[in-house]
Amino acid sequence: MAARTLAAVLSQIVEARAEYDTRLLAQQLGTNYRSLMYWLRGDRPIPADLLPRICVLLKNFEPLDVLESQAGRVAFKIPDPRQTSEKEFLVISNLMKDVGAALESIANTLADGVVDEHELNNTIPKLEAVIREMRLCEIPVGNSVQE
């Protein structure tokens, strides 16, 4: 399959947005209609400084994805940062404690190479606590240890 060109992707987006007037788009970009049509047909290269504005105006960032792909990179939108709440810190802290206890228990259980029932009875509840905490954090987990 041939790689899609920037002009082809832009043309497709503009065509799909039939309600979006290309003359208005040219005006919003501060260029003339004829130049915009040259860019969309691929007759002339699109000025790089206009591409982000085109994407924002059309509410479609696929043209930037095409450029990233041509450069051998993967583009993604940077998530909005937000403060971690006190409750989230508490849940994370509890999960870290439970994971530490479970790992210590597993290490002790496996240290001598023999697993007896007493060691299992000590280790399984700690692993179950980790799974419970992960569910509270909405971290996907498989079946519980005893299942």
C-alpha positions, 0 to 999 in steps of 0.5 A: 500500500502506497504511503498517503501524501500530506496533500491527499490527506488534507484534501480528504479531510476538507472534502469530508467536511463539506460544511466547511467553506474552503474560501473561509479556511483560506481567509482564516489562514491568512492566505488566498483561495488559489494558494490553498487549492494548490496545496490541497492538490499537491501542486505546491508544498504547504507552508509548515507554519500553517499546518498546525492551524489547518489541523486546529481549524478542521479539528483533525490532526491526521495531517500531522500524523502523516508527517510524523509517520514520514519522519519515522515517529509516532505522534500523540496528544499530550494529556492535560496534567492534573493534580493527584488528589489526597485520596488517590495518593492514599490508594497508591500508597496502600497499593505500594505497601501491599505489593511490597508485603506480597513480594516479600512473602513470595520471596520467603515462600520460594527461598528454600525451593519448597512451598508448604501449605503454611507458606501458601496460607501466609502468601495468598492473602497478601496477593489477594490484598494486592488484587483488591487494591488494584481493583480499587485503583481500576487497574485491570487484573486477571483471576484471583490467586485462589481461583 
